[in-house]
Amino acid sequence: MKKVLFVSLALAGMFVMSVVHATVITEDFFADPRSNGWQIFGNTNLFQWDSTNHDLAVTWDSSQANSYFYHPLGTVLTRDDDFSITFDLQLNDVAVDGFGFELAISLLNFADATSTNLQRGVGIDPAFGARSVAEFDYFPDAGFGATISPTMISSNNQFASAFNFPLELTNGISFHIVMAYTASNQTFSTLITNNSNGQPFGPIDDVLLNSYGTNFSDFRLDTVAISNYSDTNSYGSIFVHDIVDNFVVTVPPPPIQDLTGAFSNGVWPVQFISRSNWLYTLERTIDFQSWTTVSGPASGNGTNLFLQDAHPPTDKAFYRVSAERL
C-alpha cells in the first residue's frame, strides 16, 4: 500500500494548517520548473530548462543510468481511477543502434522506478522488470519501422501494449500527445496531433486492460516523469535530443479534502472529505521525532469522515492524517 500524509498542526486548541494537493498539474516551462515542484533523479545533465524558449530540452541517452525529470502526483492512481496526461514532443535528432530502444514519458511508481535493480530493457523479467507504469513509448526506426507504443505495466510486471508501426515522428515537428485512461471500460487511449498543421497523426490503437484477464493485476502510480531508461542488458540503444513542453496531468481528487480540526472539550476531532478505497488513521506527535497512531483505521466512504484523539496530551500536540491506498 502507498501512504500519503496530509498534515494538520494543532496548538493549544487552535487549528493551524491543512495541506491539500491540486488535482491538475500544469507546466508550460515559462519559469524554472524546479520552482513548480519538478525534480531530477539521476543524471541532471539530461534535462535542461530553456529560459529563452520556455521549454525543456531533453537528451534521451540509454547509455546513462535510469534518470527522471519528475513531479509527484500527490495521490495514488489505480486501474479504478480516471486520469490523463497531455504534452508536446519535438524530436530534433535521433540515433539508435542494435534493435533500438524507447524514449518514454510516464506515469509511474517512483519507488519502483528508482529501485537499483530496474532494467527496463529486459521486459517482463520479474527480477529486473518495471512495475506500475502507464506511459508513452516511442521506438525510432531501427530497421523495422518506427513504433509508437502506449504501454501499461501492472504491479505484477505484466505488460499491456499497443504497437503501432511504421509510424514515425518527423524530426523538427512538434506533436501534441493526449493519453487518457478510463476506468469504466479499462481503456488507455492515445491521440496525437501534428502541431504544425493541426492534422491528426496515427491513429493509435487503444490498450484494453480487460482483454488481459486476471493476468494484469493492478498498478500504483504516484509520479509523472520524463523517463530516461538505461539500456543495461538490452539489445539496443537510443540517443535523442528533443523538446518537451506544455504538460497537463489530470488526476482524481486527493484522498483528503477540506481538512478541518480543533480541540473541543479536551478532544481533538478532525473532519475531511474522504475517498473510497483509501484507509485513514490519525497520528500525533509532540516533538516531530516520533508519531503515534491515535485512531483506529477507518475506510473512506466518499463523504465526510471523522477521526479523533480521545486522549490528547495536556500540553501541546501536532497531528497528521495518514491515507493509504487499498
C-alpha positions in Angstrom: 0.0 0.0 0.0 1.1 3.6 -0.7 0.9 6.1 2.1 0.1 9.8 1.6 0.4 12.1 4.6 -1.8 15.3 5.0 -0.5 17.3 7.9 -2.7 19.2 10.3 -0.9 21.2 13.0 -2.7 21.9 16.3 -1.5 24.0 19.2 -3.5 24.6 22.4 -6.9 24.1 20.9 -6.2 26.1 17.7 -6.5 24.7 14.1 -3.4 26.0 12.2 -3.0 24.4 8.8 -4.1 21.7 6.4 -2.3 20.6 3.3 -4.3 19.7 0.2 -2.7 18.9 -3.2 -4.0 20.0 -6.6 -5.7 17.6 -8.9 -4.3 19.1 -12.1 -0.6 19.6 -12.7 0.2 22.1 -15.5 3.7 23.1 -16.7 4.4 25.4 -19.7 8.1 26.0 -18.6 7.7 29.7 -18.7 9.5 29.8 -15.3 12.1 27.4 -13.9 10.1 24.2 -13.4 12.1 23.5 -10.2 10.1 26.3 -8.6 6.9 24.4 -9.5 7.6 21.1 -7.9 9.7 19.4 -10.6 12.8 17.4 -9.5 15.5 15.3 -11.1 16.6 11.8 -10.2 19.8 10.5 -11.7 21.8 12.4 -14.4 20.8 16.1 -14.2 22.6 16.9 -17.5 19.9 15.1 -19.4 17.3 17.7 -18.6 17.9 21.4 -19.2 15.3 24.2 -18.8 15.5 26.7 -21.8 14.6 30.1 -20.2 14.6 31.7 -23.7 12.3 29.4 -25.5 10.3 28.4 -22.3 10.6 24.6 -22.8 12.6 21.7 -21.6 15.5 20.4 -23.7 15.8 16.6 -23.1 18.5 14.2 -24.0 17.5 10.6 -24.1 20.7 8.6 -23.7 20.3 5.0 -22.8 24.0 4.6 -22.0 23.2 6.6 -18.9 21.7 5.3 -15.7 17.9 5.4 -15.2 17.1 9.1 -14.8 13.9 11.0 -14.4 12.6 14.6 -14.6 9.6 14.1 -12.4 6.7 15.6 -10.4 4.8 13.8 -7.6 1.1 13.5 -8.3 0.0 14.0 -4.7 -2.2 10.9 -4.9 -2.0 7.2 -5.9 -3.7 6.0 -9.1 -5.0 2.5 -9.7 -7.0 0.9 -12.5 -10.2 2.1 -10.8 -9.3 5.8 -11.4 -9.7 8.0 -14.4 -6.6 10.1 -15.4 -5.0 11.8 -18.3 -1.7 13.3 -19.4 -1.0 15.7 -22.3 2.3 17.1 -23.6 4.1 18.4 -26.6 7.1 16.5 -28.0 9.5 17.5 -30.8 12.4 15.3 -31.8 15.4 17.2 -33.2 17.9 14.3 -33.9 17.7 10.6 -33.4 20.4 7.8 -33.3 19.6 4.2 -32.5 21.7 1.0 -32.5 21.0 -2.7 -32.5 17.3 -3.4 -32.1 16.7 0.1 -30.9 15.3 1.4 -27.6 12.4 3.6 -26.4 12.1 7.1 -25.2 9.3 7.4 -22.6 7.0 9.9 -20.9 5.4 8.1 -17.9 3.1 7.9 -15.1 4.9 5.6 -12.7 5.5 4.3 -9.2 8.6 6.3 -8.0 9.9 3.7 -5.6 9.8 1.0 -8.3 11.3 3.3 -11.0 14.2 4.3 -8.8 15.0 0.8 -7.4 18.6 -0.3 -8.1 17.6 -3.4 -10.0 15.3 -1.9 -12.6 16.4 -2.7 -16.1 13.6 -1.5 -18.4 15.2 -3.1 -21.5 14.7 -6.7 -20.2 10.9 -6.5 -20.4 9.0 -8.8 -18.1 11.9 -10.4 -16.3 10.5 -10.4 -12.7 13.9 -9.8 -11.2 14.6 -6.6 -13.2 11.4 -5.5 -14.9 9.4 -2.3 -14.4 6.2 -2.3 -12.3 3.3 0.1 -12.2 3.7 2.2 -15.3 1.4 4.0 -17.8 3.4 5.6 -20.5 4.0 6.9 -24.0 6.8 4.9 -25.6 8.4 5.8 -28.9 10.9 3.5 -30.7 12.7 5.3 -33.5 13.3 3.2 -36.6 16.0 0.6 -36.1 15.3 -1.3 -39.3 11.8 -2.5 -38.5 9.8 0.8 -38.7 9.4 3.4 -36.1 6.8 2.4 -33.5 4.5 4.3 -31.1 3.5 2.1 -28.2 1.2 3.2 -25.4 2.1 0.8 -22.6 0.7 -0.1 -19.1 2.6 -2.4 -16.7 0.9 -3.9 -13.7 2.2 -4.3 -10.2 2.9 -7.9 -11.0 5.0 -6.9 -14.1 2.5 -7.8 -16.8 2.6 -5.7 -20.0 -0.4 -4.3 -21.9 0.7 -2.5 -25.0 -0.4 -1.4 -28.5 2.3 -1.4 -31.1 1.7 1.0 -34.0 4.1 0.9 -36.9 5.5 2.1 -39.1 4.6 5.4 -37.6 7.5 7.9 -37.4 7.6 11.3 -35.6 9.3 13.6 -38.0 12.3 15.5 -36.7 11.7 19.2 -36.2 7.9 18.8 -35.9 6.1 19.4 -32.7 3.4 16.8 -31.8 0.7 17.2 -29.2 0.0 13.9 -27.4 -3.1 13.2 -25.3 -3.3 10.0 -23.3 -6.3 9.2 -21.2 -7.3 6.2 -19.1 -11.0 5.5 -18.5 -11.7 3.2 -15.6 -15.3 2.3 -16.6 -14.1 0.4 -19.7 -10.4 -0.2 -18.6 -9.2 1.6 -21.7 -5.9 3.6 -22.2 -6.3 5.7 -25.3 -3.9 7.9 -27.2 -4.5 10.8 -29.7 -1.7 12.6 -31.5 -1.9 15.9 -33.4 0.7 17.5 -35.7 1.1 21.0 -34.2 2.5 22.4 -37.5 -0.8 21.7 -39.4 -3.3 20.7 -36.8 -3.9 17.4 -38.5 -4.3 14.1 -36.6 -1.4 11.7 -36.6 -2.0 8.0 -36.4 -4.4 6.6 -35.4 -3.1 4.9 -32.3 -4.6 1.7 -31.1 -6.1 1.6 -27.6 -4.8 -0.5 -24.8 -7.6 -2.6 -23.3 -6.8 -4.0 -19.9 -9.9 -6.2 -19.8 -8.5 -8.2 -22.7 -5.7 -9.4 -20.5 -8.0 -11.1 -18.0 -6.7 -11.6 -14.5 -3.0 -11.7 -15.6 -2.9 -7.9 -15.4 -3.5 -7.3 -11.7 -3.4 -3.6 -10.9 -0.9 -0.6 -10.7 0.0 2.1 -8.2 1.0 5.4 -10.0 2.2 8.3 -7.9 4.6 10.3 -10.2 4.7 11.9 -13.7 8.1 11.7 -15.3 10.2 12.1 -18.4 11.9 8.8 -18.2 15.4 8.1 -19.5 15.8 4.3 -19.1 19.2 2.6 -19.1 19.8 0.0 -21.9 21.6 -2.4 -19.5 21.1 -6.0 -20.7 19.0 -4.9 -23.7 19.9 -5.4 -27.3 19.7 -1.8 -28.5 20.3 1.8 -27.6 19.0 5.3 -28.2 20.4 8.8 -28.3 17.9 11.6 -28.9 17.8 15.4 -28.5 14.3 16.8 -28.2 12.0 19.3 -26.7 9.2 18.7 -24.3 6.6 21.3 -23.4 3.0 22.0 -22.2 2.4 19.3 -19.6 -1.2 18.9 -18.3 -1.8 15.9 -15.9 -5.3 15.4 -14.6 -5.9 13.0 -11.7 -8.9 12.4 -9.3 -9.4 14.5 -6.2 -6.8 13.9 -3.5 -7.7 11.4 -0.8 -8.2 14.1 1.8 -10.1 17.3 1.0 -11.4 20.2 3.1 -9.5 19.1 6.2 -10.5 20.9 9.4 -10.0 20.3 13.1 -9.8 21.9 16.5 -9.8 20.9 20.2 -13.3 20.6 21.6 -13.9 19.7 25.3 -10.4 18.3 25.5 -10.8 16.1 22.5 -9.1 16.6 19.0 -11.6 15.7 16.2 -10.6 16.1 12.6 -13.1 16.2 9.7 -12.4 15.8 6.0 -14.0 14.5 2.8 -12.6 11.0 2.2 -12.5 8.8 -0.9 -13.4 5.2 -1.3 -10.7 2.6 -1.5 -8.5 4.5 0.9 -7.8 3.7 4.6 -7.3 6.6 7.1 -5.7 7.0 10.5 -5.0 10.0 12.8 -1.4 10.3 14.0 0.0 12.5 16.8 3.4 13.8 17.8 4.7 16.2 20.5 8.2 16.6 19.2 8.3 15.6 15.5 10.7 12.8 16.4 8.1 10.0 16.6 4.4 9.6 15.7 1.7 7.7 17.5 -1.4 6.4 15.9 -4.4 7.7 18.0 -7.3 6.4 16.0 -8.2 3.1 14.5 -8.1 2.7 10.7 -11.3 4.0 9.0 -12.3 3.2 5.5 -13.1 6.1 3.2 -16.7 6.5 2.2 -16.7 9.3 -0.4 -18.2 11.8 2.1 -17.3 13.3 5.4 -15.1 11.2 7.7 -14.3 12.0 11.4 -11.2 10.9 13.3 -10.4 11.9 16.8 -7.8 11.7 19.5 -9.8 10.8 22.6 -6.8 11.2 25.0 -4.7 14.2 23.8 -1.7 15.3 25.9 -2.2 18.2 28.4 0.4 20.5 26.8 0.5 20.6 23.0 0.1 18.2 20.1 0.7 18.1 16.4 -1.5 15.9 14.2 -1.4 14.4 10.7 -3.8 12.2 8.8 -2.3 9.2 7.1 -4.1 7.9 3.9 -3.2 4.5 2.4 -4.4 3.3 -0.9 -6.1 -0.1 -0.7 
